[in-house]
Amino acid sequence: MMARRTTSQARPRRSSPVRAAFLSRAVLCDLGGISERQLAVWEFEELLAPARVIDVGGRREPLYNRETLRRIRVIRTLAEELDVNLPGIGIILHLLDQLGR
């Protein structure tokens, strides 16, 4: 007969406050593997948008969240691996948004 493994009751974890992490344009482009020009094109085509825009020294600075980084990876996959054009990418992203992913 095999010995039975005993488990101690797990203590509930304390939930820490969730803080949104924002990325600058340069960091987003570096992590996403795209140029700032490509990011500007995708924003112009309304495939992406900053999560927040702040004022820094009289200059507007866009900030992006992790969801934007994930979306960049989806766009790159569609464009580079599946050869989908920008209008097609827009349609696919819209459908994914509607499905709630």
N, CA and C of each residue as an Amber inpcrd file, in Angstrom:
protein
   303
   0.8380000  -1.1640000   0.0000000   0.0000000   0.0000000   0.0000000
   0.8970000   1.2460000   0.0000000   0.5470000   2.2130000  -0.8360000
   1.3570000   3.4290000  -0.9450000   0.9650000   4.4170000   0.1440000
   1.9490000   5.1250000   0.6290000   1.6850000   6.1470000   1.6390000
   0.9780000   7.3150000   0.9820000   0.0600000   7.8370000   1.6850000
  -0.6930000   8.9680000   1.1710000   0.0300000  10.2700000   1.4810000
   0.0890000  11.1170000   0.5100000   0.7530000  12.3970000   0.6880000
  -0.2040000  13.3710000   1.3560000   0.2480000  14.0010000   2.4100000
  -0.6030000  14.9860000   3.0760000  -0.2140000  16.3650000   2.6030000
  -1.1930000  17.1950000   2.4470000  -0.9370000  18.5680000   2.0170000
  -1.4400000  19.5180000   3.0760000  -0.7050000  20.5460000   3.2810000
  -1.1740000  21.5660000   4.2120000  -2.1150000  22.4940000   3.4660000
  -3.0050000  23.0660000   4.1880000  -3.9520000  23.9690000   3.5370000
  -3.2200000  25.2300000   3.0970000  -3.4900000  25.5920000   1.8900000
  -2.8530000  26.7920000   1.3580000  -3.4910000  28.0280000   1.9600000
  -2.6410000  28.9540000   2.3460000  -3.1430000  30.2270000   2.8560000
  -3.5090000  31.1230000   1.6850000  -4.6070000  31.8310000   1.8220000
  -4.9570000  32.7480000   0.7260000  -3.8840000  33.8130000   0.5860000
  -3.5480000  34.1050000  -0.6340000  -2.5450000  35.1390000  -0.8930000
  -3.1620000  36.5110000  -0.7580000  -2.3740000  37.3810000  -0.2370000
  -2.8290000  38.7690000  -0.1700000  -2.7450000  39.3620000  -1.5560000
  -3.7870000  40.0210000  -1.9170000  -3.7600000  40.6340000  -3.2430000
  -3.0530000  41.9720000  -3.1420000  -2.0860000  42.1290000  -4.0020000
  -1.3760000  43.4010000  -4.0290000  -2.0870000  44.3180000  -5.0050000
  -2.0150000  45.6050000  -4.7580000  -2.6860000  46.5250000  -5.6810000
  -2.0530000  46.4320000  -7.0680000  -2.8990000  46.3770000  -8.0630000
  -2.4270000  46.2770000  -9.4390000  -2.1200000  47.6780000  -9.9440000
  -0.9020000  47.8310000 -10.4020000  -0.5090000  49.1150000 -10.9610000
  -0.2130000  48.9190000 -12.4370000  -0.7460000  49.7990000 -13.2160000
  -0.5340000  49.7140000 -14.6570000   0.8850000  50.1750000 -14.9810000
   1.5640000  49.3930000 -15.7760000   2.9030000  49.7650000 -16.2280000
   2.7810000  50.3500000 -17.6280000   3.3330000  51.5040000 -17.8010000
   3.2830000  52.1540000 -19.1040000   4.6730000  52.1590000 -19.7180000
   4.7050000  52.0690000 -21.0430000   5.9490000  52.0360000 -21.7910000
   6.0440000  53.2690000 -22.6790000   7.2440000  53.7890000 -22.8130000
   7.4640000  54.9090000 -23.7340000   7.4700000  54.3780000 -25.1550000
   7.4350000  55.2850000 -26.1080000   7.4890000  54.9050000 -27.5260000
   8.7310000  54.0960000 -27.8430000   9.8710000  54.5770000 -27.3740000
  11.1480000  53.9170000 -27.6710000  11.1870000  52.5100000 -27.0790000
  10.7420000  52.3650000 -25.8510000  10.7480000  51.0470000 -25.1980000
   9.7750000  50.1140000 -25.8910000   8.5900000  50.6010000 -26.2150000
   7.5940000  49.7880000 -26.9170000   8.1480000  49.2820000 -28.2480000
   8.7650000  50.1600000 -29.0040000   9.3210000  49.7760000 -30.2960000
  10.4460000  48.7570000 -30.1290000  11.2800000  48.9570000 -29.1240000
  12.3780000  48.0270000 -28.8700000  11.8390000  46.6460000 -28.4980000
  10.8980000  46.5960000 -27.5790000  10.3230000  45.3120000 -27.1560000
   9.5000000  44.6590000 -28.2580000   8.8390000  45.4790000 -29.0640000
   7.9950000  44.9540000 -30.1350000   8.7470000  44.6300000 -31.4140000
  10.0070000  45.0630000 -31.4980000  10.7990000  44.7860000 -32.6860000
  10.3710000  45.5640000 -33.9080000   9.8860000  46.7870000 -33.6820000
   9.4610000  47.6260000 -34.8130000  10.1370000  48.9860000 -34.7130000
  10.0900000  49.7380000 -35.8000000  10.6430000  51.0910000 -35.7980000
   9.5610000  52.0770000 -35.3360000  10.0050000  53.2450000 -34.9300000
   9.0310000  54.2760000 -34.5370000   8.2070000  54.7160000 -35.7430000
   8.7980000  54.6480000 -36.9210000   8.0510000  54.9910000 -38.1360000
   6.9190000  53.9800000 -38.3660000   7.2270000  52.6910000 -38.1620000
   6.2020000  51.6520000 -38.3280000   5.0890000  51.8490000 -37.3080000
   5.4590000  52.1870000 -36.0820000   4.4600000  52.4590000 -35.0430000
   3.5660000  53.6210000 -35.4690000   4.1730000  54.6710000 -36.0240000
   3.3970000  55.8320000 -36.4750000   2.4130000  55.4450000 -37.5870000
   2.8460000  54.5720000 -38.5030000   1.9610000  54.1170000 -39.5880000
   0.7840000  53.3490000 -39.0020000   1.0650000  52.4460000 -38.0810000
  -0.0060000  51.6390000 -37.4870000  -0.9620000  52.4920000 -36.6710000
  -0.4440000  53.5360000 -36.0310000  -1.3310000  54.4580000 -35.3100000
  -2.1820000  55.2440000 -36.3020000  -1.5780000  55.6850000 -37.3990000
  -2.3230000  56.4160000 -38.4250000  -3.4350000  55.5480000 -39.0080000
  -3.1570000  54.2670000 -39.1850000  -4.1470000  53.3180000 -39.7090000
  -5.1300000  52.8650000 -38.6340000  -4.9660000  53.3770000 -37.4300000
  -5.8220000  53.0850000 -36.2690000  -5.8060000  51.6130000 -35.8650000
  -4.6370000  50.9820000 -36.0460000  -4.4560000  49.6170000 -35.5720000
  -4.0370000  49.6180000 -34.1050000  -3.3960000  50.7120000 -33.6890000
  -2.9020000  50.8830000 -32.3220000  -3.2120000  52.2940000 -31.8450000
  -3.2420000  52.4320000 -30.5370000  -3.3940000  53.7640000 -29.9400000
  -2.6970000  53.7570000 -28.5850000  -2.1500000  54.8960000 -28.1890000
  -1.5350000  54.9510000 -26.8560000  -2.6010000  54.7490000 -25.7750000
  -2.1780000  54.1670000 -24.6770000  -3.0950000  53.9650000 -23.5530000
  -3.3170000  55.2770000 -22.8150000  -2.3270000  56.1410000 -22.9000000
  -2.3890000  57.4070000 -22.1840000  -1.4390000  58.3940000 -22.8470000
  -1.7400000  59.6660000 -22.7670000  -0.8580000  60.7230000 -23.2730000
  -0.6380000  61.7030000 -22.1250000   0.6380000  61.9630000 -21.8340000
   0.9580000  62.9020000 -20.7570000   1.6950000  64.1030000 -21.3360000
   1.7190000  65.1600000 -20.5590000   2.4140000  66.3810000 -20.9480000
   3.7580000  66.4210000 -20.2410000   4.8440000  66.4440000 -21.0110000
   6.1900000  66.4860000 -20.4420000   6.8930000  67.7190000 -20.9960000
   7.0600000  68.7020000 -20.1500000   7.7500000  69.9130000 -20.5770000
   7.1070000  70.5910000 -21.7690000   5.7900000  70.6240000 -21.8170000
   5.0750000  71.2540000 -22.9170000   4.9600000  70.3780000 -24.1540000
   5.4680000  69.1630000 -24.0740000   5.4060000  68.2280000 -25.1880000
   4.4960000  67.0630000 -24.8150000   3.6700000  66.6300000 -25.7260000
   2.7750000  65.4920000 -25.4610000   3.5450000  64.1960000 -25.6880000
   3.5450000  63.3410000 -24.6760000   4.2730000  62.0750000 -24.7290000
   3.2920000  60.9120000 -24.6250000   3.1780000  60.0960000 -25.6890000
   2.2800000  58.9430000 -25.6210000   2.9000000  57.8260000 -24.7800000
   2.0620000  57.1380000 -24.0170000   2.4950000  55.9880000 -23.2270000
   1.6340000  54.7920000 -23.6110000   2.2400000  53.6300000 -23.5940000
   1.5840000  52.4170000 -24.0570000   1.5840000  51.3740000 -22.9400000
   0.6190000  50.4550000 -22.9880000   0.5510000  49.4090000 -21.9740000
   0.9430000  48.0640000 -22.5810000   0.9080000  47.0250000 -21.7580000
   1.2920000  45.6840000 -22.2120000   0.3390000  45.1450000 -23.2820000
  -0.9040000  45.5710000 -23.2400000  -1.8700000  45.1450000 -24.2540000
  -1.4340000  45.6410000 -25.6380000  -0.8950000  46.8450000 -25.7010000
  -0.4100000  47.3860000 -26.9740000   0.7570000  46.5580000 -27.4870000
   1.6300000  46.1400000 -26.5860000   2.7610000  45.2940000 -26.9720000
   2.2670000  43.9580000 -27.5190000   1.2740000  43.3790000 -26.8830000
   0.6960000  42.1290000 -27.3670000   0.0720000  42.3240000 -28.7500000
  -0.5900000  43.4550000 -28.9320000  -1.2380000  43.7590000 -30.2190000
  -0.1860000  43.9250000 -31.3260000   0.9420000  44.5220000 -30.9940000
   2.0350000  44.6560000 -31.9670000   2.4890000  43.2790000 -32.4220000
   2.6020000  42.3570000 -31.4970000   3.0320000  41.0060000 -31.8490000
   2.0230000  40.3170000 -32.7640000   0.7400000  40.5580000 -32.5230000
  -0.3030000  39.9970000 -33.3990000  -0.1900000  40.6160000 -34.7940000
  -0.0350000  41.9250000 -34.8540000   0.0860000  42.6150000 -36.1450000
   1.3020000  42.1020000 -36.9120000   2.4240000  41.9640000 -36.2240000
   3.6350000  41.4700000 -36.8890000   3.4380000  40.0640000 -37.4180000
   2.7860000  39.2090000 -36.6450000   2.5250000  37.8450000 -37.0980000
   1.6610000  37.8530000 -38.3480000   0.5960000  38.6570000 -38.3150000
  -0.2970000  38.7330000 -39.4760000   0.4440000  39.2540000 -40.7070000
   1.2560000  40.2930000 -40.5260000   1.9360000  40.9200000 -41.6580000
   3.1070000  40.0840000 -42.1700000   3.9510000  39.6190000 -41.2610000
   5.1920000  38.9720000 -41.6770000   5.0390000  37.4810000 -41.9780000
   4.2590000  36.7820000 -41.1740000   4.1580000  35.3370000 -41.3540000
   2.9830000  34.9340000 -42.2420000   1.9030000  35.7130000 -42.1870000
   0.7140000  35.3620000 -42.9550000   0.4950000  36.2610000 -44.1610000
   1.3610000  37.2770000 -44.3220000   1.3270000  38.1740000 -45.4780000
  -0.0130000  38.8830000 -45.6500000  -0.6100000  39.3200000 -44.5370000
  -1.8820000  40.0500000 -44.5730000  -1.5610000  41.5360000 -44.7350000
  -2.3060000  42.2280000 -45.6050000  -2.0780000  43.6630000 -45.8000000
  -2.7520000  44.4730000 -44.6790000  -2.4640000  45.7770000 -44.6270000
  -2.9770000  46.6190000 -43.5360000  -4.4950000  46.6260000 -43.4160000
  -5.2450000  46.7760000 -44.5180000  -6.7080000  46.7150000 -44.3620000
  -7.1720000  45.3730000 -43.8030000  -6.5470000  44.2950000 -44.2400000
  -6.8940000  42.9720000 -43.7300000  -6.5750000  42.8310000 -42.2540000
  -5.4390000  43.3830000 -41.8480000  -5.0580000  43.3550000 -40.4340000
  -6.0890000  44.1170000 -39.6080000  -6.5280000  45.2660000 -40.1230000
  -7.5440000  46.0530000 -39.4210000  -8.8270000  45.2610000 -39.2110000
  -9.2470000  44.5440000 -40.2400000 -10.4720000  43.7330000 -40.1440000
 -10.2910000  42.6120000 -39.1270000  -9.1530000  41.9230000 -39.1890000
  -8.8990000  40.8240000 -38.2580000  -8.8450000  41.3220000 -36.8190000
  -8.1710000  42.4500000 -36.5910000  -8.0980000  43.0010000 -35.2340000
  -9.4760000  43.4000000 -34.7280000 -10.2720000  43.9740000 -35.6070000
 -11.6290000  44.3500000 -35.2170000 -12.4350000  43.1190000 -34.8160000
 -12.3310000  42.0550000 -35.5960000 -13.0260000  40.8060000 -35.2670000
 -12.5290000  40.2180000 -33.9450000 -11.2330000  40.2390000 -33.7250000
 -10.6710000  39.7430000 -32.4570000 -11.1750000  40.5750000 -31.2760000
 -11.2530000  41.8860000 -31.4800000 -11.7930000  42.7540000 -30.4220000
 -13.2420000  42.4130000 -30.1230000 -14.0080000  42.1430000 -31.1770000
 -15.4140000  41.8010000 -30.9930000 -15.5960000  40.4830000 -30.2500000
 -14.7030000  39.5380000 -30.5050000 -14.7810000  38.2400000 -29.8410000
 -14.2930000  38.2840000 -28.3930000 -13.6530000  39.3830000 -28.0400000
 -13.1440000  39.5200000 -26.6860000 -11.9050000  38.6850000 -26.4450000
 -11.3410000  38.1950000 -27.5290000 -10.1350000  37.3780000 -27.5020000
 -10.2680000  36.3000000 -26.5200000
